[in-house]
Amino acid sequence: MKTMSRWLSSMGAVAVLATLGAPGASAQGVTANGVVYSQFQYQLADSANHANAFDVKRAYLDFKGKFDGGIQTRVTADLYRDSNGSLNYRLKYAYFAWTPENSPLTFKFGQIHTVWLDWEEGLWDYRMQGTMPLERAGYSASSDLGAGVDGAWGQQKLNMQFAVINGEGYHGAEGDQHKDVEMRASVRLLGSDDGGSRGGLRLTGMGHVGATTGGGTRDRWIGMLSYKSKLYTVAAQAARVTNSPTSTDPDVKGSFQSVYGVAHVPDSKVAFLARVDHWDPNTAVGNDKQTRFIGGVSYQLSTQVRLLLDLDHVSYEGGAPSAAANAQRSTLLFQTQFVF
């Protein structure tokens, strides 16, 4: 805890210096902000122990700079609960970006966004509930070390991301010479009152081709049809994945499908959300599928604070694989998201 306190103090000092202390720093547009996800959870299926807990699932400290010549920088610290129960921290993003004058392209280098998860999290808009299907199944991380380019044309009628990355995620070091290549493209088929990068009726696809540290296969392919307006979001996606630990191991093919929606009550701070994820980790093996249902209601308490009451329930085709999994298959959550 002393180490954490010293680190938080130093990060606070950095923010003050960035925004106030350094000569001319404020003119360069350096900003600091953050977001925290906290919750209370109750395990409904744990009839023996009635397990429940308060927790802080994530806290992000974000420092962004915008400079002359189209240069941007970002450093994001990720505070998380590690496997031994302690709150720890790690680097989530650390990159510089360059947008040439009058160019639709932005080039990035460092620890950057992967091409799918950040985009989909912005569509779903409830990362506070938990991870997206691709990440929850263990097929991708939201950032990685590498280089990439983002582009947008026709006022977001078409947007894309391309990246060459290590492939091990932001929580893993590079193990060998292999690199992964991934690309996402999204085209707006029909407009709505949301003109952003996710607004309107959109067809979006993503491909990821790579190799594991042992030289095995690491491929992901996703297709999605979505519609987003200021009041409603609906989306349906299907994915195929291929994994093998080494070049001599047989490929394991998996798949998942996900459907979700968000409905904001007009002239209200209330919204309802629902999501169903269906995951088959090995299409060559029977009786191993999982189906997850997420449903809840949110309330925007203020610009800074959002509240969410939701149910997260998993059903196993062949029954829960362990007593622990069975006890945790159905969770009632009260969750908060606050920004500063």
C-alpha positions in Angstrom: 0.0 0.0 0.0 2.9 2.4 0.6 4.2 1.7 -2.9 0.7 2.4 -4.3 0.5 5.7 -2.3 3.8 6.8 -3.5 2.8 6.0 -7.1 -0.5 7.8 -6.9 1.2 10.8 -5.4 3.8 10.9 -8.2 1.0 10.5 -10.8 -0.8 13.4 -9.2 2.3 15.5 -9.3 2.7 14.7 -13.0 -0.8 15.8 -13.7 -0.3 19.1 -11.9 3.0 19.8 -13.7 1.4 18.8 -17.0 -1.5 21.2 -16.7 -0.1 24.0 -14.5 3.5 23.9 -13.7 5.6 23.6 -16.8 6.0 26.9 -18.8 3.6 26.9 -21.8 2.2 23.4 -20.9 -1.4 24.6 -20.7 -1.1 26.1 -24.2 -0.1 22.7 -25.5 -3.4 21.2 -24.3 -2.3 18.6 -21.8 -5.2 17.2 -19.8 -5.6 14.6 -17.0 -8.8 12.7 -16.1 -9.9 9.3 -14.9 -12.7 6.7 -14.6 -13.5 4.2 -11.8 -15.7 1.1 -11.9 -16.9 0.0 -8.4 -19.5 -2.6 -7.4 -21.3 -4.7 -4.9 -21.9 -8.3 -6.0 -24.0 -11.1 -4.6 -23.7 -14.7 -5.8 -27.3 -15.8 -6.1 -26.4 -19.5 -6.8 -24.1 -19.8 -3.8 -26.7 -21.2 -1.4 -24.0 -22.5 1.0 -21.9 -19.4 1.6 -24.0 -16.5 0.2 -20.8 -14.9 -1.1 -20.9 -11.2 -1.6 -18.4 -8.4 -1.8 -17.7 -4.7 -2.4 -15.0 -4.1 -4.9 -13.2 -1.7 -7.2 -12.9 -3.5 -10.5 -10.9 -0.9 -12.4 -9.5 2.6 -12.1 -7.9 4.4 -15.0 -5.8 7.5 -14.8 -5.5 9.1 -18.2 -3.1 11.8 -19.4 -3.5 13.2 -22.9 -1.5 15.8 -24.8 -2.3 17.6 -28.0 0.5 19.6 -29.7 1.4 21.5 -32.8 1.9 19.6 -36.1 -0.9 17.1 -35.4 1.0 15.4 -32.6 -1.0 13.7 -29.8 0.2 11.7 -26.8 -1.5 9.4 -24.3 -0.4 7.6 -21.1 -3.1 5.6 -19.2 -2.5 3.8 -15.9 -4.7 0.8 -15.1 -5.4 -0.1 -11.5 -6.9 -3.5 -11.2 -7.5 -6.4 -8.7 -4.8 -9.1 -9.2 -5.0 -12.8 -8.6 -3.9 -12.6 -5.0 -6.6 -10.0 -4.2 -4.3 -6.9 -4.0 -4.9 -3.7 -6.0 -2.1 -3.4 -8.4 -1.3 -1.1 -11.4 0.1 -1.5 -14.9 0.4 0.5 -18.1 -2.7 0.4 -20.4 -1.8 2.9 -23.1 1.4 4.7 -23.9 1.7 6.0 -27.4 2.2 9.0 -29.6 0.0 9.7 -32.6 0.5 11.9 -35.7 -2.3 13.2 -37.9 -0.7 15.0 -41.0 -2.4 18.2 -42.0 -5.6 17.7 -43.9 -5.2 13.9 -43.8 -7.9 11.4 -42.8 -5.2 9.2 -41.3 -3.7 9.1 -37.8 -0.5 7.1 -37.3 0.2 5.6 -33.8 3.2 4.0 -32.2 3.7 2.5 -28.7 1.2 0.7 -26.5 -1.9 1.3 -28.6 -5.6 0.2 -28.9 -6.3 -3.0 -30.6 -8.7 -2.6 -33.4 -11.9 -4.1 -32.1 -12.5 -3.9 -28.4 -12.3 -0.1 -27.9 -14.6 0.4 -30.8 -17.1 -2.1 -29.6 -17.0 -0.8 -26.0 -18.0 2.6 -27.4 -20.9 1.1 -29.2 -22.2 -1.0 -26.2 -21.3 1.9 -23.8 -21.4 -0.3 -20.6 -17.9 -1.4 -20.1 -18.7 -0.8 -16.4 -20.7 -4.1 -16.5 -17.8 -6.2 -17.6 -15.7 -7.1 -20.7 -16.9 -7.6 -24.2 -17.5 -11.1 -25.7 -14.1 -11.3 -27.5 -12.1 -10.3 -24.4 -14.3 -12.3 -21.9 -13.6 -15.5 -23.8 -9.9 -14.8 -23.7 -9.4 -14.2 -27.4 -8.1 -10.6 -27.3 -6.8 -7.7 -25.1 -7.9 -4.1 -25.5 -4.3 -2.8 -26.0 -1.0 -4.1 -27.2 2.5 -3.0 -28.2 2.9 -2.1 -31.9 2.2 0.4 -34.6 -1.1 1.3 -36.3 -3.1 3.7 -38.4 -6.7 4.9 -38.0 -8.7 6.5 -40.7 -12.1 8.1 -41.3 -13.8 9.3 -44.5 -17.1 11.0 -45.4 -17.9 12.3 -41.9 -17.5 8.7 -40.5 -19.4 7.0 -43.3 -16.3 4.8 -43.4 -13.8 4.3 -40.6 -11.0 1.8 -40.1 -8.1 0.7 -38.0 -5.0 -1.3 -38.9 -2.3 -2.5 -36.6 0.8 -4.6 -36.4 1.3 -5.8 -32.8 3.2 -8.3 -30.6 -0.1 -10.2 -30.0 0.5 -10.9 -26.3 -1.7 -8.1 -25.0 -0.7 -5.2 -22.7 -0.3 -7.7 -19.8 2.3 -9.9 -21.6 5.8 -9.5 -22.9 6.8 -10.5 -26.4 8.0 -14.1 -26.4 9.5 -14.5 -29.9 9.8 -12.9 -33.4 6.2 -13.4 -34.4 3.9 -10.4 -35.0 0.1 -10.3 -35.4 -1.7 -8.2 -38.0 -5.3 -7.0 -37.5 -7.8 -4.7 -39.3 -11.3 -3.4 -38.6 -13.5 -1.5 -41.1 -17.0 -0.1 -40.5 -19.3 1.4 -43.1 -22.5 3.4 -42.4 -25.3 2.0 -44.5 -28.0 4.4 -43.1 -27.7 7.5 -41.0 -29.3 8.4 -37.6 -29.2 11.3 -35.3 -25.8 10.0 -34.1 -23.2 11.0 -36.6 -20.2 9.5 -34.7 -17.9 6.6 -35.6 -20.5 4.1 -34.4 -23.7 5.9 -35.3 -26.3 4.8 -37.8 -26.9 1.4 -39.4 -23.4 0.0 -39.8 -21.8 -3.1 -41.2 -18.5 -3.8 -39.4 -15.9 -6.5 -39.9 -12.6 -7.4 -38.2 -9.8 -9.8 -39.1 -6.8 -10.8 -36.9 -4.1 -13.1 -38.2 -1.2 -14.1 -35.9 0.9 -16.7 -34.2 1.4 -17.6 -30.6 4.8 -17.6 -28.9 5.1 -21.3 -29.8 4.4 -20.6 -33.4 0.8 -21.8 -33.3 -2.2 -20.2 -34.9 -4.0 -17.2 -33.5 -6.7 -16.0 -35.9 -10.0 -14.1 -35.2 -12.7 -13.1 -37.7 -15.8 -11.0 -36.6 -18.8 -9.6 -38.5 -21.3 -7.3 -37.0 -24.5 -5.5 -38.0 -25.4 -2.6 -35.6 -27.7 0.4 -35.3 -27.1 3.3 -33.0 -29.0 6.5 -32.4 -29.2 8.8 -29.4 -32.0 6.7 -27.8 -31.3 3.1 -29.0 -28.5 0.7 -29.7 -28.9 -2.8 -31.2 -26.1 -5.0 -32.4 -25.6 -8.6 -33.5 -22.2 -10.2 -34.2 -20.7 -13.6 -35.1 -17.1 -14.7 -34.7 -14.9 -17.6 -35.7 -11.5 -18.1 -33.9 -8.7 -20.5 -34.3 -6.0 -21.3 -31.7 -3.1 -23.7 -31.2 -0.3 -23.4 -28.6 2.5 -24.4 -30.9 3.1 -25.2 -34.6 2.9 -28.9 -33.9 -0.4 -28.8 -32.0 -3.7 -29.2 -33.9 -5.9 -26.1 -34.4 -8.8 -25.6 -32.0 -11.7 -23.8 -33.7 -14.2 -21.9 -31.6 -17.1 -19.5 -32.3 -19.3 -17.1 -30.5 -22.4 -15.0 -31.3 -23.6 -12.0 -29.4 -26.8 -9.9 -29.5 -27.3 -6.8 -27.3 -29.3 -3.7 -27.0 -29.7 -0.5 -25.0 -32.8 1.6 -24.8 -32.8 5.1 -23.2 -36.1 6.3 -21.9 -36.9 9.6 -23.6 -36.6 12.7 -21.5 -35.2 10.6 -18.7 -31.9 9.5 -17.1 -33.0 5.8 -17.2 -31.8 3.2 -19.7 -32.4 -0.5 -20.0 -29.9 -3.0 -21.4 -29.7 -6.6 -22.3 -27.1 -8.9 -23.9 -26.8 -12.6 -24.8 -23.4 -14.2 -25.5 -23.3 -17.7 -26.9 -19.8 -19.3 -26.9 -18.5 -22.6 -28.2 -14.8 -22.9 -27.2 -14.3 -26.0 -29.4 -16.6 -26.7 -32.3 -15.2 -30.2 -32.6 -16.3 -31.1 -29.1 -19.9 -31.5 -27.9 -21.5 -30.5 -24.7 -19.2 -27.6 -23.9 -21.1 -24.5 -24.9 -21.8 -21.6 -22.6 -24.6 -19.0 -22.8 -24.4 -15.7 -20.8 -27.4 -13.4 -20.2 -26.8 -9.9 -19.0 -29.8 -7.6 -18.2 -30.2 -4.5 -16.2 -31.3 -0.9 -15.7 -29.0 2.1 -15.4 -29.5 5.6 -14.1 -27.3 8.6 -15.0 -27.1 10.3 -11.6 -25.0 13.2 -13.0 -22.6 13.9 -15.8 -19.9 12.3 -13.7 -21.8 9.3 -12.2 -23.7 6.4 -13.7 -25.4 3.7 -11.7 -26.3 0.2 -12.9 -28.3 -2.7 -11.3 -27.9 -5.9 -13.4 -28.1 -9.7 -13.4 -25.2 -11.7 -15.0 -26.1 -15.3 -15.5 -24.2 -18.1 -17.2 -25.7 -21.5 -18.3 -23.4 -24.5 -19.2 -24.5 -26.9 -21.8 -22.9 -29.9 -20.0 -23.4 -28.5 -16.5 -21.0 -26.3 -14.5 -17.4 -27.6 -14.8 -16.7 -27.2 -11.1 -18.4 -26.4 -7.8 -16.8 -23.0 -7.8 -18.2 -22.2 -11.3 -21.6 -23.4 -10.3 -21.7 -21.1 -7.3 -20.7 -18.1 -9.4 -22.9 -18.8 -12.4 -25.6 -16.2 -11.4 -24.5 -12.8 -10.0 -26.6 -9.8 -8.9 -24.6 -6.6 -9.2 -24.9 -3.0 -8.2 -22.2 -1.1 -10.2 -21.1 2.5 -10.5 -19.0 4.4 -13.0 -17.6 7.8 -12.0 -15.3 10.0 -14.0 -13.2 13.0 -12.9 
